[in-house]
Amino acid sequence: MSKHHVITRINGEQVEFLTDPGTSLLSALRDQLGLTGSKEGCNNGNCGACNVVLNGELVNSCCVLAVEINGAELTTIEGVADGDNLHPLQQSFINDAALQCGICTPGFIVAAKALLEREPDADEARIRHWLAGNLCRCTGYDKIVQAVLDAAPEMRAAARA
Amino acid sequence: MVMADKPQYRVIGTRPLRPDAIDKVTGRAQYGADTRQSGMLRGYVLRSPHAHANIRSIDTSKALAYPGVKAVITAADFCLPGQTVADLPDLTTNILAGSKVYYHGQAVAAVAAISDEVAREAARLIDVDYEVLQPVLDVREAMLPGAPVLHEAMRTRTPEGPGAEPSNIVAHAVVVFGDPEAALADCDVVVEGDFSTRMVHQGYIEPQAATAMWNPDGQVTIWTAHQGSFPARQATATILNHPSSKIKVVLTEIGGGFGGKIAVYLEPVAAMLSKKTGHPVKLQMDRVDVFEGTGPTPGTSIRAKLGATKDGNFKVYMADMAYENGAYAGTAANYATMVATACYDIEHVRLDGYDVVVNKPRTQDYRAPSSPAAAFAMEQLVDQMAEKLNMDPEKLRLQNSSREGTRGSMGMPFARIGHEEIVQAALDSDHYNSPLEGPNRGRGTASGYWFNVGLRSSVNVTVQPDGTVALSVGSTDLSGTRTSLAMQLAETIGVDFEDVKAAVVDTDSVGYNDVTAGSRVTFGTGMATYEAGKNLIAAMKERLATTWNVPADDIQFEAGKFSSPDGSKSGTFKEIAQLVVGRGPGLTVSGSVNAGFLQGGGFAHHIVDVEVDPDTGKVQILRYTAIQDVGTAIHPAYVEGQLQGGAVQGIGWALNEEYFYDDNGRMLNSSFLDYRMPTTLDVPMIDTILVEVPNPLHPYGVRGVGEPPIVPPLAAIANAVAHATGVRQYQLPMSPRRILQTTGKIEE
């Protein structure tokens, strides 16, 4: 089985790698590229722990093939902070105690960022609707939804600047 | 709500930011599956497609010959000389089956290979010759004479001694107080019900993963996301027949556990594969493996009666409680007898607990194990009793509440507990006093109890040259205990939270710690941490005695300050540490405790408003309030998080979650699509009321808080649905289908 050559941009950097045609993006990120921040909770698109943004769209990386990202622009949880500066969502998750075990946290932050970047005025109902593809078993979601609500003003201010 | 006599603390009760959070919000935190070791192989576990079968033979030769495969193992690899697989204990055959498989998904063989894909492909070539047997899946059917027998050697343990015939009933536990039969005849009102709940899974988002490296000198290192490094080490050592002191368990971050990561599954298998191959080997489960091959929590059948006088005094409670243990003997029903009546002062009690094996995965703990189902029965009967007596259910609960001195379910009197306080808090709450208007809506309440455990813990504290301290913990941190322990140490030695750095360390680096379970870490490991703090102050005084030339016993330590007897010399902890450690030899002290089996006990009480759609049967949670006696809330935000998370797990258990099986015992819904856990859309914000009744058994009044909040939701929601629809719910889950059946909209 011949491997495919993939050239892509991940978190702003050009990345090249070889992959089998059947390898998932999640598996390539974790096992080949060493980006283990995207987590495997179900491997069939039902928990959101592997959420990444692919050409501006929120996707479950377990349901995308690695070969599909050739020529694409990808953002993973590792690319959410700006160097030492945490993203407002990362800071609000910390401030609001919105994580317990933390395994679902990367997916929630990537998903919430995708929402607030396109809908900075999202209210609680919209946030709950958008995040319904991300499972958390520790928090009961209360503090997660609160953290997203709390990060929104700062993101709105940043969008206006 | 804070009790008037609460002491003033400096650090306890504040809400510092957790130090492990930056790693967790940036994706840097390393969980079980993130382990990488040089030369590491990947493993795959082959699982049984049958729920009940004899294994005649296993032929691994084709798999072993597959290119890239380095080893294939079966249970035979765990036999001592002269042993056969039929002689292996349950502990071993649950990680690789012996002469029989008892459930669909039971591990049968394992492969190590150069990649995950090669290991999976090769596993398909393993030829297992099964003789398929009739499974038994229902707990009451499994108890009947003539049911298929799982274990020929099993004889029911009873108070009168073991039974004569093979049986699926592991044990029949009997608890009797007073004269329940006679008392029942004297009651003015008796309510009863036949309740059942389904097998449900803890649903942690991180599948199990373990990596093992067996060095040629017999030293073994295991990296794992496990609830207890020391118990994991001991179980692995037992299965491998290898000294536990030669096994080092390194805990990774853990992506949820809730009791489901107490058993070992992958650790001994990875270790054996590493021994055979000479390479580190990583094993990780997928979601199907987790549902089918790890331990969920039992389904139950509970037949119960509550009797009272006409003025509402509970006189008698009787319950016949059968709990699925899954494939192997367990103690779930026995736990149920320890908790069933705890909330109330009831003179006459008879509890019959039946632990029963069925062809389902070996069950494990799930947050206050056994208590939610027991409360599902008791708290609905309390609600029915209130209806019959035309009383407010909260006032009925208050009238009959357990309090300090009441005989607990285990026969001993309770120490200071807070059940009355939390029911009163409910009566005083905005939620309970707000009207609930509109059709198809109902409000329900329920109480719940979990005994909480103490057990053994050790920590080390090392003073750094700059006067800060490092706290080395051996207890798995599931949800923030590094923070809650560091806060207790900061309180004890009088430093700021930021001056304590807590880390979870491996089994070679700290004394023994029991498993992170029973809501015990902030309590029990907190006591060890307090002990270490006291020992540290004493050690610092010894050093100061030399420096200041005064007797150590005469040195004062108060409000974070050391001072000489005449007051001429003094300094804060940090200043003194810089003096006696910064310029002197290093200093490490430990604190070790056996905090006893039981804590003071934790009580929770919930209020829920629901709306039931009469056409679709869907139950919507409109408003939810979780109230709990939390002893002393060390970090109130984390305590709220425990209450909220437990409540939502309970909501899932009540409304949607269940294992579906076909007639052959194959699980039909082993995915997060079909096993329906609550999402953001299914729940509202969860309000919390923290009631602080300090636990006299802990220096800072801590009570375990993690488990009690999953106990009330099942019954609270059932009570709410009953009030919304007029139909009592005896069976979980209250799925749309079930609601439509019980309200007569569709056939059973």
HADDOCK unambig.tbl for C-alpha pairs under 7 A between the chains (distance, minus, plus):
assign (segid A and resid 36 and name CA) (segid B and resid 27 and name CA) 6.98 0.50 0.50
assign (segid A and resid 36 and name CA) (segid B and resid 34 and name CA) 6.24 0.50 0.50
assign (segid A and resid 37 and name CA) (segid B and resid 27 and name CA) 3.76 0.50 0.50
assign (segid A and resid 37 and name CA) (segid B and resid 28 and name CA) 6.05 0.50 0.50
assign (segid A and resid 38 and name CA) (segid B and resid 27 and name CA) 7.00 0.50 0.50
assign (segid A and resid 41 and name CA) (segid B and resid 205 and name CA) 5.23 0.50 0.50
assign (segid A and resid 41 and name CA) (segid B and resid 206 and name CA) 5.45 0.50 0.50
assign (segid A and resid 41 and name CA) (segid B and resid 207 and name CA) 6.42 0.50 0.50
assign (segid A and resid 41 and name CA) (segid B and resid 287 and name CA) 6.82 0.50 0.50
assign (segid A and resid 42 and name CA) (segid B and resid 286 and name CA) 6.65 0.50 0.50
assign (segid A and resid 42 and name CA) (segid B and resid 287 and name CA) 5.03 0.50 0.50
assign (segid A and resid 42 and name CA) (segid B and resid 672 and name CA) 6.98 0.50 0.50
assign (segid A and resid 46 and name CA) (segid B and resid 672 and name CA) 5.75 0.50 0.50
assign (segid A and resid 46 and name CA) (segid B and resid 673 and name CA) 5.98 0.50 0.50
assign (segid A and resid 77 and name CA) (segid B and resid 26 and name CA) 6.04 0.50 0.50
assign (segid A and resid 77 and name CA) (segid B and resid 27 and name CA) 5.90 0.50 0.50
assign (segid A and resid 78 and name CA) (segid B and resid 26 and name CA) 5.82 0.50 0.50
assign (segid A and resid 78 and name CA) (segid B and resid 27 and name CA) 5.96 0.50 0.50
assign (segid A and resid 90 and name CA) (segid B and resid 25 and name CA) 5.59 0.50 0.50
assign (segid A and resid 94 and name CA) (segid B and resid 17 and name CA) 6.48 0.50 0.50
assign (segid A and resid 94 and name CA) (segid B and resid 21 and name CA) 6.08 0.50 0.50
assign (segid A and resid 95 and name CA) (segid B and resid 17 and name CA) 6.39 0.50 0.50
assign (segid A and resid 97 and name CA) (segid B and resid 637 and name CA) 6.51 0.50 0.50
assign (segid A and resid 97 and name CA) (segid B and resid 638 and name CA) 6.88 0.50 0.50
assign (segid A and resid 100 and name CA) (segid B and resid 479 and name CA) 4.32 0.50 0.50
assign (segid A and resid 100 and name CA) (segid B and resid 480 and name CA) 6.35 0.50 0.50
assign (segid A and resid 101 and name CA) (segid B and resid 254 and name CA) 6.37 0.50 0.50
assign (segid A and resid 101 and name CA) (segid B and resid 255 and name CA) 5.13 0.50 0.50
assign (segid A and resid 101 and name CA) (segid B and resid 256 and name CA) 5.58 0.50 0.50
assign (segid A and resid 101 and name CA) (segid B and resid 478 and name CA) 5.65 0.50 0.50
assign (segid A and resid 101 and name CA) (segid B and resid 479 and name CA) 5.07 0.50 0.50
assign (segid A and resid 102 and name CA) (segid B and resid 24 and name CA) 5.61 0.50 0.50
assign (segid A and resid 102 and name CA) (segid B and resid 255 and name CA) 6.50 0.50 0.50
assign (segid A and resid 103 and name CA) (segid B and resid 205 and name CA) 6.86 0.50 0.50
assign (segid A and resid 103 and name CA) (segid B and resid 206 and name CA) 6.61 0.50 0.50
assign (segid A and resid 103 and name CA) (segid B and resid 255 and name CA) 4.93 0.50 0.50
assign (segid A and resid 105 and name CA) (segid B and resid 24 and name CA) 6.82 0.50 0.50
assign (segid A and resid 105 and name CA) (segid B and resid 25 and name CA) 6.14 0.50 0.50
assign (segid A and resid 106 and name CA) (segid B and resid 25 and name CA) 5.96 0.50 0.50
assign (segid A and resid 106 and name CA) (segid B and resid 26 and name CA) 6.89 0.50 0.50
assign (segid A and resid 106 and name CA) (segid B and resid 27 and name CA) 5.97 0.50 0.50
assign (segid A and resid 128 and name CA) (segid B and resid 680 and name CA) 5.04 0.50 0.50
assign (segid A and resid 128 and name CA) (segid B and resid 681 and name CA) 5.37 0.50 0.50
assign (segid A and resid 129 and name CA) (segid B and resid 681 and name CA) 5.95 0.50 0.50
assign (segid A and resid 131 and name CA) (segid B and resid 680 and name CA) 6.41 0.50 0.50
assign (segid A and resid 132 and name CA) (segid B and resid 679 and name CA) 5.32 0.50 0.50
assign (segid A and resid 132 and name CA) (segid B and resid 680 and name CA) 5.18 0.50 0.50
assign (segid A and resid 132 and name CA) (segid B and resid 681 and name CA) 5.86 0.50 0.50
assign (segid A and resid 135 and name CA) (segid B and resid 679 and name CA) 6.08 0.50 0.50
assign (segid A and resid 137 and name CA) (segid B and resid 203 and name CA) 6.69 0.50 0.50
assign (segid A and resid 137 and name CA) (segid B and resid 204 and name CA) 6.04 0.50 0.50
assign (segid A and resid 137 and name CA) (segid B and resid 205 and name CA) 6.74 0.50 0.50
assign (segid A and resid 137 and name CA) (segid B and resid 645 and name CA) 6.87 0.50 0.50
assign (segid A and resid 138 and name CA) (segid B and resid 645 and name CA) 4.95 0.50 0.50
assign (segid A and resid 139 and name CA) (segid B and resid 641 and name CA) 5.55 0.50 0.50
assign (segid A and resid 139 and name CA) (segid B and resid 644 and name CA) 6.07 0.50 0.50
assign (segid A and resid 139 and name CA) (segid B and resid 645 and name CA) 4.24 0.50 0.50
assign (segid A and resid 140 and name CA) (segid B and resid 644 and name CA) 5.18 0.50 0.50
assign (segid A and resid 140 and name CA) (segid B and resid 645 and name CA) 4.10 0.50 0.50
assign (segid A and resid 140 and name CA) (segid B and resid 648 and name CA) 5.06 0.50 0.50
assign (segid A and resid 141 and name CA) (segid B and resid 680 and name CA) 6.04 0.50 0.50
assign (segid A and resid 142 and name CA) (segid B and resid 685 and name CA) 5.02 0.50 0.50
assign (segid A and resid 142 and name CA) (segid B and resid 686 and name CA) 6.22 0.50 0.50
